[in-house]
Amino acid sequence: MICSIQRRLSIVPTVAVLTMCLLSCGGGSALNSDAEADAGTGSGDARVPDVRGAVCRVETLGKPCEAADGKQEDRQCGEGGLCLLDADTNRGVCTCLCAQDDPGTVRNEDTCPKIDQHICAPVRISTTLSVGMCFERCVPRLGANDCQSPIVCDPRAAELIGVGQGACMVEGCKSNEDCEVTTGIECDTRKTGECASGTRCVADFPGESKGQCVRDGRCDVPSGLCGPRTDAATFKPDAKVGDPCHGDIDCGAAMRCVQQLDLGDVLKKPGEACVGDSECCNDSCEDDKCSAAQCRVSARNGYCTVLGCAFESLTEFACPQGSGCLRVGGGVLPPGGACMRTCDPADAGQCRGNANDVYGDYECRAWDQLQLLGASVADTPICDFVENARCDQLRGLTDGCESLGIDAQTTEMKCRGLDGKETEDPFDAQGYCLDTTGSGDL
């Protein structure tokens, strides 16, 4: 599912897909997420109609829809249609259930109405369940919008439908205020006067008081996407991809800052009760408690990047000299492509060189050696985040961490824990692909 723990990392301002819920538009019951049960507000398992009986209507597919008080009563998506809603705004897009294409066969099994205009993508509606839903295909670009406004062509949809492909899924920006530019200056949303003139305090996560001061960016209204900034107060003209940063203002006009995040501040710390690894700051829950392993720090020191580089149509977000496009999102990066600093695997210092770096925060990984959906993951070795290569996520894609190295004399990747020790299982869920050669000593 499209997600990023740092919610402002996007060239589309609304991270609506993070909190999507489904409501039936054509009579019939709602699809209830078991996430409601987790919060104590619902009945549990999702109720999903039989896809074989689903009806997709071209006249409503991709149409904006909304719900009043969480209810859908005006059948605006047509008989058999569904409204995929942003739970925060109660607005969304009309879709329908479908069967996805099996890439392993010659025949296209996609059951959306028009294969050249629509695509069936997997959408997660609960913590354990995904269903296929139809969306309009589109090409993301500044200055134009292939979707039915206010829905926009979302670059992050690439995670669902494939590298370098767009889909009409969420609402876009309407004004510069929608394109928040982070400053890295902390503030409290309950207080006034904590942010300087021209900035405002925005919560880091919905419902929380802790936030940071942000400036207005630049909304490209015709496309609904946030474009490169022109206000000199919102960017640093000489910044390069890979530079450390506290906020977007420390990076270039087309860049965003992947801000440092200590997971101990947002997830459970060692010794606290847990039911799964994902609840713990160190990705490790043992005997119903988070293990004693150290908490993971994401994007230590910050990292300037350009988002959307996987799309040739987004020329404004092409990677500048000295960087290459990592086309597949992962870890803290959203899908749609992110520019990362290029490197020589024989010299890991090109990725580090900061005294505050520990346990391979930025590894030189040869993602250019791998292909996904017929496209190279990257054009060149890049300085990559430690969490972008979790060992268990490589299962089925590679033979293991060794695939991200060059050779044993230059860069030999092994699955290691945050303590630097090699794991017994080469696909350990608490392990990361880290360099074991002299150039990659922790």
N, C-alpha and C positions, 0 to 999 in steps of 0.2 A: 504494500500500500504506500501511497505517497506520504512521506513523513520526514520531518526534521525536528530534532529537539530544540533547535534554535529557530523560532517561528518566523523571523523576519527574513530568512535567507531565501529570497525568491525574486524573480523579475516580474512575477504577478503578485500583487500585494495581498490578496486574500488566500490564506491557506485553508480554503473551505473543505477540501477533501479530507482533511484530518479528522473532522467531526461530522461526517456525513451520516444521515439517517434516511431511511426509505419510508415513503407513505404511498399507499395505493391511491391512484387517481380515478379509477374506473369502477368503483363499488368494491367489494372484497376487503379483506383485512389488511392492516398494515404489516410490514415486515419488522418485527421487533428484535432489536439487537440484544444479545446476551450480555452486552456491556451494561445494559440497564440493570440486569440482575446483579452484576458486580457492584453497582452503585446502590443497590437496594431499592431501585425504582421500577423494576420490570419483572416479568414473569420468567425470563430466562431464554431458552432456545429460540432461535429465529424460525419463523414459519415461512417457507419459501414455496411459491406455486410451482407446479410442474412446468419446466421450461418447454416441454413438448407442446403444451397448449398455449404458450405465450403468443400474443399478437402485438406486432410492432407496427405502428401507424406512422407513415412517412410525414404526414401533415403536422404531427405534434412532436416528433423526435427532434430534440435539440432546442425546443421552445423553452423560454424561461418560465418557471413556475414558483409558487410560494404557498405558504400555509399560514393560516391565522390560528393562534393559540394551539399550534401543534396538530391541527386537524386539516384534512384535505377534503373539501366537500363539493367543489364546483367542477370536478371532472375535467380540469383544464388540460390534462395530459391524454384524455381520450380513453375509451374502453380498453382495458388491458395495459394501459400505460402506468408508469411509476414516476414519482417526483423524487429525484435524488437531492436531498436538502442539506444545506449547511446548517447544523444545529444551532449555531450562534446567531444567524440572521433570519432563519426560517424561509430562506429563498434558495432556489436551486434550478435544476435543469430536468426537462422531461426525458425519460429513457424507457427502456423495456427490457425484459429478460431475454436472453439469447444463449445459443450454444457457440462456443469458441472454435476456431479453426485448429485442427491438429497439424502442426508443422511437419510432422513425420509422414504425412500422406500427400499424394499428388492433388487430390480433390480438396477444394476449399469448403469446409463444413460450417463456416460462419453463417448463422441464420438471420443476420441483420438484413433489412429490406434491400439495400443496394450496396454491394460489396465495394464499389468504387467510391462511394460517398460515406459509408458507415463502417464501423468496426465493432466487434464484440470484445470487450475487455473485462478482465476479472476485477471485481470490486469487493472489498472486504466489508461485510455488514455486521460482523461480530468478531470476537477475538479468535474464533476458530473456523469461521465460515466465509467463503467468498462465492459470489455468483457472477455469471456473465451478464453484462449489460451493454446495450447499444449506445454508441456516441457518434456524432458527426465527425468525420475527418476534417482536418484543416492544416494550414501552413502558418505558423506563427511568424509575424513580421511587424515591424513598426510602421505606422501610417495606414494600416488597413486591418480589418477583422473579418475573417471568413464565417464567424459564428453569428448567431442571432443575439444582438446586444440586449442586455448587459453581459451575457455570457461571452467569454473570450477564448482564443486559441491558447491553451495552457501548455507551455513547454514541459512542465513536470509530468504531463500525461505520458511521456516517453517511458516511464517506469511500467505503465500498464500495457501499452500497445507497441512498444519497440523503440530501438535507438533511432533518434532523429525524426520521430513522428509526433504529430500534434493531434489533439482532440478537444472538442468543445465541452468543457466540464464545469468551469466555475466563473463567477463574476470577476470583472477586472476593475481597474482603478477608474475613478471619475474625476479626481482632482489631484493636485500635487500632494495634498495632505495624506492621501491614501498610500503614497510611496514613501514610507518612513525611511529616513537616513539615520542610522545609529551613531551615537557619539561615544558610547562606552562610559558615560558619566551616570552613575547610579542616582536614583531618586525614589521617593515614596509617593505613590499616587494619591495618598490621603492628605498630603501636605501641599501647600502652595509656595511659590517662590523659590523652589529648589533648582529650577532650570533657568539658564540664562535667556535673555531676550532672543526671540526667534526660535526657541526650542520649547518643547512641551514634554511632560512626563507620561510615558506609556508603559503599562505593565509588561513584564517579561513574558508572563503566561496569563491567559484569561482568568479573571477572578482573584488574582494576587495583587497585593499592594506594592511589592517590590518591582521596580522597573528601571528604566533609563531614559535620559533626555534624548529626544529625537528631533531632527529637522525635517522640513518638507523636501521631498525629492522632486522628480519631474515625471508627471503622468503624460504619456502619449495617448491622448484621449481617443483618437481614431481606432487604435488597436486595443486599448484597455490595458496595455503593458507599461511598466515603469521603464523609461528610457535613460540613457546616460545623462548625468546631471550637468547643468550649466552654471548653477550658482557657485561661485568660488568658495563660499563658506562650507560647501558640502563635499569637497573632495581635495585630494592632494595631487597636483598635476604630474609630479615626477615619481609617483609610487610605482612599484613593479609587482608583478604577480609573485606571491610567496613572501612578500614583506610582512613583518609582524604588525599587528594593529590592535587597537582597542575598540574602534568603531569604523563604520563606513567612511567617515570623514578623513580617516588616515589612508584611504586607498584612492585609486584613480576614479575618473568620472563614470566609467562603465563598470567599475569594480564594486564588490561587496566584501565586507569583513566577516570571515568565519570567526566569531568571537570565542575566546577561551571559556571553557565551562568545566568547572570541577563537579563531577557527577555526585560527589559527596554532598553538594548543596541542594540537589534535587531528587536524589534517590536515597535509599536506605544505606546507612553506614554499617561497618563491621560490627557484628554482635546483635544487630536488630533483627526482629522476627521477620521471616519472609516465607513465601510459598513458591517462588521461582527465581531463577537467575536474573531475569530482567528487572527485578525489583531492587537489586543491589548495585551499589556504585562500583563494585569490582566484578560485576557479571557472575558472581558465584554465591549460590545459596546452598548451604550444607547443613543437614540436620535441622531444618526449619529456621536457620539463622544465617545471616550474611557472614561469609567466611572472614578470616583475619587478613586476607590479602588487601593490599593498598587500593584505594579508590582510583579509578581512571580519570585522567584529566583530558578533556577533548580539546583539540586545537590549541595546544599550549602556546602562549604568547600571541595568539591570533594569526590569521593567514589571509592576505588579500587575494581575491580570486575574481574571475569573470564568469558569470553564469549564463547558460544558454548556448554555449559554443558548439553543441552537437547539431545545431540547425544552421545549414548554410544560408537560409533565408534571413537569419538574424545577424546580418553583417556587422552591426554595431557592437556585437558581443563576440566577435572573432578573437582568438587568442593573440595577444601581442608578442613581439619578439622575446625569446627567452622563456616561453611557456608553451605547453602542449595541452590539448583537450582530453580530459578524462571523460569519456562519453557516457559512462554508466554511473549513476548516483549510488551512494552507499555511505554508511557511517553518518557523519554530520552533513554530507552533501546531498542536496535534492537532485532528482533526475533532470535530464535536459542538457547535461554536460557542464563541466567546470574546468577552467584553465588552471593548470598547476605548473609550478616551476620545473623546467627541464633539468636533467642531471646526468652525470656519468656514474654508473653503478660502481666504478672503481674508486670513487671519491665521495663517500657518504657525507663528508663535511660540507659539500655543496648544499645539502638539505638541512644541515644543523648549524653548527658554528655559533649557536647561542648558548651561553653558559647555563641558562635555565632549562635547557632541554634534558630530558631523561628518557630512559627505556625506549629509545628509537621513536620519539614523537613524530619525526618526519623521516620516513625511509625512502630510499631511491629504489623504486620497484619497476620492473620491466613489464608493465601492462601491455606494451606494444606486441609482446609475444603471444597474447591471447586474443581470441575472437569470440564475439557473442552476437548471435543473430546475424551472422555474415559480415560483421563489421569489427575492425580492430578496436579493442577497448580504449587504446590510446595510440598516438602516432610515434611516441618516443618514451623512454624511461622518464618518470616524473617523481618529484618530491611529494610523497603521499602521506596522508594521516595514518597513524598507527592503527586506528580502528577500521579503516577501509579494507583491511585484509584480515578479517577474523577467520581463523582456520576452518571452522565448520561450514562457513558460507562458501568455501571453495570446493566442497565436496560435489562431485559430478561435473564441475567446470574444468578442473585441472587435476593433475596427479598429486597435488599438494603444494606447499609453499615453494618447493624447488622451482616451480614453473615461473615464479616471479623474480628469480635470480638470473644471472648470466652464466657463471660457472663457479666451481668451488674456489678458484684462485682470485676471482674478482668479487662476486657477490653470491653468497650461498644463503638462501632463505631457509629458515627452519621455523617450525611452530614453537613459539615460546610464550611463557606467561609474562605478566607485568614485572615479575621478579627477575626476569632474564633467563630463567632455567628452561631448557628444552622440555616439552611435554612428552608424555609417553604415547599419547594418541596424536597422530599427525593432523587430525581433524578435530582437535579439542575445542569445545565451545568457549573456553576461557583462555584460549591461546590466540596469538597474532603472528603473522608472518614477519619475522625480524631477521636482519642480516647477522650472520655469525662470523663473518670474516673480520680481519683486523680493522678494515675500514668501517665496520659496523659495530665495534665494541660498545656496550651500553655504558 
